Amino acid sequence: MSLQQLMTVLDLSDLQMALAAIGLLILIVVAILNLRFARARRKAREVSSFPLNERSAREPSFSGFADADAQSRTEPSLSDVLMPTIATAEKQAIDPRIDCVITLRFDGPISGAEILDEINAWSDLDGQATAKWMCEGLNADIDAAEDWEVLREDASYAELQLAIQLASRLGPIGVLELSDFCSKAQALAETLGSQIDMPSVSTMLEGAKELDAMAAESDIQLSINVLFDEQLSWAALQALMLQKGFRLARNGRRFDFFSNEQLLFNSTDLDPSAPVTQLTLLLEVPLVDQEQRPFERMLDEGVEIAQSAHGRLVDDNGINLTGAAVISIRQHLDVLYANLDKSGVPAGSSTASRLFS
Protein backbone atom coordinates (compact mmCIF):
# COMPACT_ATOMS: atom_id res chain seq x y z
CA MET A 1 0.00 0.00 0.00
CA SER A 2 1.41 3.40 -0.91
CA LEU A 3 1.79 6.29 1.56
CA GLN A 4 -1.00 8.21 -0.16
CA GLN A 5 -3.35 5.20 0.05
CA LEU A 6 -2.49 4.77 3.74
CA MET A 7 -3.29 8.43 4.42
CA THR A 8 -6.61 8.02 2.62
CA VAL A 9 -7.57 4.89 4.57
CA LEU A 10 -6.66 6.50 7.93
CA ASP A 11 -8.24 9.81 6.89
CA LEU A 12 -5.04 11.71 7.76
CA SER A 13 -4.06 15.12 6.44
CA ASP A 14 -0.51 15.94 5.33
CA LEU A 15 0.08 17.81 8.61
CA GLN A 16 -1.18 14.91 10.72
CA MET A 17 0.98 12.47 8.81
CA ALA A 18 4.04 14.69 9.27
CA LEU A 19 3.42 15.01 13.01
CA ALA A 20 3.07 11.24 13.31
CA ALA A 21 6.38 10.75 11.49
CA ILE A 22 8.11 13.24 13.77
CA GLY A 23 6.73 11.49 16.84
CA LEU A 24 7.99 8.13 15.58
CA LEU A 25 11.43 9.63 14.94
CA ILE A 26 11.58 11.03 18.49
CA LEU A 27 10.74 7.61 19.96
CA ILE A 28 13.52 6.00 17.92
CA VAL A 29 16.04 8.63 19.05
CA VAL A 30 15.04 8.17 22.73
CA ALA A 31 15.43 4.39 22.42
CA ILE A 32 18.91 4.75 20.88
CA LEU A 33 20.03 7.25 23.54
CA ASN A 34 18.88 5.03 26.37
CA LEU A 35 20.74 2.04 24.94
CA ARG A 36 23.87 4.19 25.04
CA PHE A 37 23.11 5.35 28.60
CA ALA A 38 22.61 1.75 29.74
CA ARG A 39 26.02 0.75 28.35
CA ALA A 40 27.61 3.78 29.98
CA ARG A 41 26.14 2.91 33.38
CA ARG A 42 27.51 -0.63 33.14
CA LYS A 43 30.98 0.74 32.41
CA ALA A 44 30.67 3.21 35.29
CA ARG A 45 29.83 0.40 37.69
CA GLU A 46 32.88 -1.54 36.49
CA VAL A 47 35.07 1.51 37.14
CA SER A 48 33.59 2.01 40.63
CA SER A 49 34.40 -1.61 41.52
CA PHE A 50 38.17 -0.93 41.46
CA PRO A 51 39.86 -0.51 44.88
CA LEU A 52 39.88 3.04 46.15
CA ASN A 53 43.66 3.23 46.35
CA GLU A 54 43.87 2.46 42.63
CA ARG A 55 41.56 5.32 41.74
CA SER A 56 42.52 8.06 44.20
CA ALA A 57 45.07 10.77 43.59
CA ARG A 58 48.40 10.06 45.32
CA GLU A 59 50.01 13.46 45.31
CA PRO A 60 49.10 16.18 47.82
CA SER A 61 46.88 18.01 45.37
CA PHE A 62 43.25 18.51 44.46
CA SER A 63 41.15 16.05 42.48
CA GLY A 64 37.41 15.82 41.97
CA PHE A 65 34.73 14.33 39.80
CA ALA A 66 35.10 17.21 37.37
CA ASP A 67 38.05 15.25 35.95
CA ALA A 68 36.39 11.88 36.07
CA ASP A 69 35.40 9.80 33.06
CA ALA A 70 32.27 11.34 31.59
CA GLN A 71 30.73 7.89 31.38
CA SER A 72 30.47 7.80 35.18
CA ARG A 73 28.01 10.72 35.06
CA THR A 74 25.15 9.41 33.01
CA GLU A 75 21.44 9.97 32.63
CA PRO A 76 19.24 7.11 33.90
CA SER A 77 18.17 4.55 31.30
CA LEU A 78 14.57 3.49 30.62
CA SER A 79 15.04 0.66 33.13
CA ASP A 80 15.64 3.20 35.95
CA VAL A 81 11.96 3.95 36.54
CA LEU A 82 11.32 6.35 39.43
CA MET A 83 10.49 4.48 42.62
CA PRO A 84 9.85 7.09 45.33
CA THR A 85 10.84 6.55 48.93
CA ILE A 86 10.19 9.18 51.58
CA ALA A 87 13.49 10.07 53.24
CA THR A 88 12.35 9.71 56.85
CA ALA A 89 15.46 7.88 58.00
CA GLU A 90 17.84 10.72 57.18
CA LYS A 91 15.41 13.37 58.50
CA GLN A 92 16.63 15.88 55.97
CA ALA A 93 14.54 18.89 55.02
CA ILE A 94 13.66 19.94 51.50
CA ASP A 95 16.23 22.45 50.28
CA PRO A 96 15.39 24.64 47.24
CA ARG A 97 19.12 25.14 46.66
CA ILE A 98 19.51 21.57 45.45
CA ASP A 99 15.92 20.34 45.10
CA CYS A 100 13.20 20.95 42.56
CA VAL A 101 10.12 21.71 44.67
CA ILE A 102 6.52 21.05 43.56
CA THR A 103 3.76 22.41 45.81
CA LEU A 104 0.23 21.02 46.16
CA ARG A 105 -2.35 23.30 47.84
CA PHE A 106 -5.58 21.81 49.19
CA ASP A 107 -8.96 23.54 49.48
CA GLY A 108 -9.26 22.05 52.97
CA PRO A 109 -7.06 20.00 55.29
CA ILE A 110 -6.35 16.43 54.16
CA SER A 111 -5.28 13.65 56.52
CA GLY A 112 -1.74 12.37 56.34
CA ALA A 113 -3.09 8.82 56.13
CA GLU A 114 -4.94 9.60 52.89
CA ILE A 115 -1.88 11.24 51.34
CA LEU A 116 0.45 8.43 52.42
CA ASP A 117 -1.88 5.82 50.97
CA GLU A 118 -1.53 7.43 47.56
CA ILE A 119 2.24 8.00 47.79
CA ASN A 120 3.07 4.56 49.18
CA ALA A 121 1.33 3.01 46.19
CA TRP A 122 4.15 4.38 44.03
CA SER A 123 6.56 1.95 45.68
CA ASP A 124 4.82 -0.93 43.90
CA LEU A 125 6.40 0.15 40.63
CA ASP A 126 9.35 -1.82 39.28
CA GLY A 127 12.75 -0.14 39.11
CA GLN A 128 14.88 2.01 41.38
CA ALA A 129 15.33 5.76 41.53
CA THR A 130 18.78 7.25 41.08
CA ALA A 131 17.76 10.69 42.40
CA LYS A 132 16.71 11.32 46.00
CA TRP A 133 13.25 12.75 46.62
CA MET A 134 11.35 13.84 49.70
CA CYS A 135 7.87 14.84 50.76
CA GLU A 136 6.78 17.31 53.45
CA GLY A 137 3.41 18.58 54.58
CA LEU A 138 2.31 21.90 56.12
CA ASN A 139 0.62 20.88 59.36
CA ALA A 140 -2.92 22.30 59.55
CA ASP A 141 -3.93 20.97 62.96
CA ILE A 142 -5.23 23.60 65.38
CA ASP A 143 -3.09 22.43 68.30
CA ALA A 144 0.12 22.25 66.22
CA ALA A 145 2.43 25.02 65.11
CA GLU A 146 2.12 25.52 61.38
CA ASP A 147 5.32 24.13 60.02
CA TRP A 148 6.64 21.80 57.34
CA GLU A 149 7.22 18.25 58.55
CA VAL A 150 7.58 14.68 57.37
CA LEU A 151 4.09 13.28 56.77
CA ARG A 152 2.36 11.58 59.69
CA GLU A 153 -0.79 9.51 59.42
CA ASP A 154 -2.39 11.13 62.46
CA ALA A 155 -1.92 14.71 61.24
CA SER A 156 -3.75 16.90 58.71
CA TYR A 157 -2.13 19.07 56.08
CA ALA A 158 -3.04 22.21 54.17
CA GLU A 159 -0.21 21.97 51.64
CA LEU A 160 2.20 19.37 50.37
CA GLN A 161 5.71 19.73 48.99
CA LEU A 162 7.29 17.11 46.76
CA ALA A 163 10.96 17.62 45.96
CA ILE A 164 13.55 15.73 43.95
CA GLN A 165 17.29 16.32 44.14
CA LEU A 166 18.58 17.92 40.96
CA ALA A 167 22.20 16.70 41.04
CA SER A 168 24.66 14.49 42.88
CA ARG A 169 28.01 12.89 42.17
CA LEU A 170 26.26 10.84 39.50
CA GLY A 171 25.59 14.09 37.64
CA PRO A 172 22.44 16.12 36.93
CA ILE A 173 19.06 14.44 37.04
CA GLY A 174 17.98 12.94 33.73
CA VAL A 175 15.02 14.15 31.72
CA LEU A 176 13.26 10.77 31.93
CA GLU A 177 13.45 10.53 35.71
CA LEU A 178 12.46 14.16 36.16
CA SER A 179 9.52 13.78 33.78
CA ASP A 180 8.39 10.64 35.61
CA PHE A 181 8.54 12.48 38.95
CA CYS A 182 6.54 15.42 37.58
CA SER A 183 3.93 13.08 36.10
CA LYS A 184 3.44 11.39 39.46
CA ALA A 185 3.13 14.76 41.20
CA GLN A 186 0.47 15.83 38.69
CA ALA A 187 -1.40 12.55 39.13
CA LEU A 188 -1.30 12.98 42.91
CA ALA A 189 -2.66 16.52 42.60
CA GLU A 190 -5.57 15.27 40.48
CA THR A 191 -6.31 12.42 42.90
CA LEU A 192 -6.32 14.74 45.92
CA GLY A 193 -8.14 17.52 44.07
CA SER A 194 -5.45 20.10 44.79
CA GLN A 195 -3.87 23.00 42.98
CA ILE A 196 -0.33 22.41 41.80
CA ASP A 197 2.57 24.84 41.53
CA MET A 198 5.31 23.29 39.40
CA PRO A 199 8.22 24.84 37.45
CA SER A 200 8.60 23.90 33.81
CA VAL A 201 10.70 20.83 33.04
CA SER A 202 13.12 22.96 31.01
CA THR A 203 13.64 25.30 33.97
CA MET A 204 14.31 22.37 36.28
CA LEU A 205 16.77 20.77 33.85
CA GLU A 206 18.64 24.05 33.44
CA GLY A 207 18.85 24.40 37.21
CA ALA A 208 20.18 20.84 37.45
CA LYS A 209 22.95 21.58 34.94
CA GLU A 210 23.99 24.75 36.78
CA LEU A 211 24.04 22.94 40.12
CA ASP A 212 26.04 20.08 38.65
CA ALA A 213 28.59 22.49 37.16
CA MET A 214 29.09 24.16 40.53
CA ALA A 215 29.44 20.80 42.26
CA ALA A 216 31.94 19.55 39.70
CA GLU A 217 34.20 22.51 40.44
CA SER A 218 33.94 22.03 44.21
CA ASP A 219 34.02 18.24 44.65
CA ILE A 220 37.65 18.07 45.71
CA GLN A 221 39.53 15.20 47.31
CA LEU A 222 42.79 16.19 48.98
CA SER A 223 45.50 13.62 49.70
CA ILE A 224 48.68 13.53 51.78
CA ASN A 225 51.21 10.68 51.38
CA VAL A 226 53.49 9.27 54.08
CA LEU A 227 56.37 7.26 52.60
CA PHE A 228 58.10 4.97 55.09
CA ASP A 229 61.87 4.45 54.90
CA GLU A 230 61.33 0.85 56.00
CA GLN A 231 58.33 -1.38 55.45
CA LEU A 232 55.83 -1.61 58.29
CA SER A 233 53.96 -4.75 59.17
CA TRP A 234 50.19 -4.44 59.31
CA ALA A 235 50.26 -5.08 63.06
CA ALA A 236 52.80 -2.29 63.61
CA LEU A 237 50.84 0.16 61.45
CA GLN A 238 47.55 -0.69 63.14
CA ALA A 239 49.05 -0.20 66.59
CA LEU A 240 50.47 3.17 65.52
CA MET A 241 47.23 4.38 63.94
CA LEU A 242 45.10 3.38 66.92
CA GLN A 243 47.57 5.13 69.22
CA LYS A 244 47.17 8.31 67.13
CA GLY A 245 43.40 8.22 67.57
CA PHE A 246 42.40 6.59 64.28
CA ARG A 247 39.72 3.90 64.15
CA LEU A 248 39.87 0.77 62.05
CA ALA A 249 37.04 0.87 59.53
CA ARG A 250 34.46 -1.90 59.32
CA ASN A 251 36.10 -3.34 56.20
CA GLY A 252 39.30 -3.89 58.22
CA ARG A 253 41.42 -2.24 55.52
CA ARG A 254 41.10 1.48 56.21
CA PHE A 255 41.68 3.86 59.11
CA ASP A 256 39.24 6.68 59.89
CA PHE A 257 39.89 9.83 61.92
CA PHE A 258 36.94 11.35 63.81
CA SER A 259 36.38 14.53 65.76
CA ASN A 260 33.23 14.81 67.90
CA GLU A 261 31.96 11.69 66.12
CA GLN A 262 32.31 13.38 62.72
CA LEU A 263 34.56 11.78 60.12
CA LEU A 264 37.26 14.27 59.13
CA PHE A 265 39.49 12.16 56.89
CA ASN A 266 40.61 8.58 56.34
CA SER A 267 43.31 6.48 54.74
CA THR A 268 43.08 4.60 51.48
CA ASP A 269 42.34 0.89 51.68
CA LEU A 270 45.38 -1.23 52.52
CA ASP A 271 46.14 -4.93 52.31
CA PRO A 272 46.45 -6.35 55.86
CA SER A 273 48.39 -9.33 54.53
CA ALA A 274 51.14 -7.24 52.91
CA PRO A 275 53.87 -4.95 54.31
CA VAL A 276 53.05 -1.23 54.12
CA THR A 277 55.45 1.12 52.37
CA GLN A 278 53.17 4.14 51.95
CA LEU A 279 50.11 5.51 53.70
CA THR A 280 47.79 7.97 51.96
CA LEU A 281 45.37 10.14 53.95
CA LEU A 282 42.32 11.46 52.11
CA LEU A 283 40.05 14.43 52.83
CA GLU A 284 36.69 14.93 51.10
CA VAL A 285 36.80 18.73 51.27
CA PRO A 286 33.08 19.60 50.73
CA LEU A 287 31.95 17.13 53.40
CA VAL A 288 33.84 18.62 56.37
CA ASP A 289 33.17 21.96 58.02
CA GLN A 290 35.96 24.47 57.50
CA GLU A 291 35.87 25.35 61.20
CA GLN A 292 37.13 21.84 61.95
CA ARG A 293 40.39 22.76 60.15
CA PRO A 294 40.48 19.31 58.53
CA PHE A 295 43.47 19.94 56.27
CA GLU A 296 45.66 21.25 59.09
CA ARG A 297 44.68 18.32 61.29
CA MET A 298 45.32 15.80 58.52
CA LEU A 299 48.71 17.41 57.85
CA ASP A 300 49.57 17.30 61.56
CA GLU A 301 48.63 13.63 61.80
CA GLY A 302 50.67 12.87 58.69
CA VAL A 303 53.71 14.60 60.18
CA GLU A 304 53.35 12.72 63.48
CA ILE A 305 52.92 9.38 61.73
CA ALA A 306 56.03 10.08 59.62
CA GLN A 307 58.05 11.01 62.69
CA SER A 308 56.89 7.97 64.65
CA ALA A 309 57.54 5.44 61.88
CA HIS A 310 60.61 6.96 60.20
CA GLY A 311 58.77 8.26 57.18
CA ARG A 312 58.36 11.49 55.24
CA LEU A 313 55.60 13.39 53.46
CA VAL A 314 56.03 13.12 49.69
CA ASP A 315 54.27 13.88 46.45
CA ASP A 316 53.37 11.35 43.78
CA ASN A 317 56.97 11.27 42.54
CA GLY A 318 58.41 10.56 45.96
CA ILE A 319 59.71 14.12 46.34
CA ASN A 320 59.47 15.61 49.82
CA LEU A 321 56.45 17.83 50.40
CA THR A 322 57.61 21.43 50.67
CA GLY A 323 56.33 24.33 52.71
CA ALA A 324 55.53 26.19 49.50
CA ALA A 325 53.28 23.33 48.37
CA VAL A 326 51.43 23.40 51.70
CA ILE A 327 50.91 27.17 51.44
CA SER A 328 49.55 26.75 47.89
CA ILE A 329 47.09 24.08 49.04
CA ARG A 330 45.85 26.30 51.86
CA GLN A 331 45.29 29.17 49.43
CA HIS A 332 43.30 26.93 47.09
CA LEU A 333 41.25 25.67 50.02
CA ASP A 334 40.35 29.21 51.07
CA VAL A 335 39.03 29.90 47.58
CA LEU A 336 37.11 26.64 47.50
CA TYR A 337 35.45 27.21 50.87
CA ALA A 338 34.51 30.76 49.82
CA ASN A 339 32.93 29.49 46.59
CA LEU A 340 30.92 26.88 48.48
CA ASP A 341 29.66 29.52 50.92
CA LYS A 342 28.77 31.83 48.04
CA SER A 343 26.81 29.03 46.36
CA GLY A 344 24.78 28.47 49.51
CA VAL A 345 26.26 24.99 50.07
CA PRO A 346 28.85 25.48 52.83
CA ALA A 347 31.29 22.64 53.41
CA GLY A 348 30.12 20.18 56.05
CA SER A 349 26.46 21.22 55.82
CA SER A 350 23.63 18.74 55.36
CA THR A 351 23.07 20.28 51.94
CA ALA A 352 26.67 19.57 50.95
CA SER A 353 26.36 16.05 52.32
CA ARG A 354 23.40 15.39 50.02
CA LEU A 355 24.90 17.10 46.97
CA PHE A 356 28.27 15.36 47.21
CA SER A 357 26.91 11.87 47.79
Summary of the structure (lengths in Angstrom):
residues: 357
radius of gyration: 25.9
end to end distance: 56.1
largest distance: 88.8
contacts: 1050
relative contact order: 0.12
helix: 45%
strand: 23%
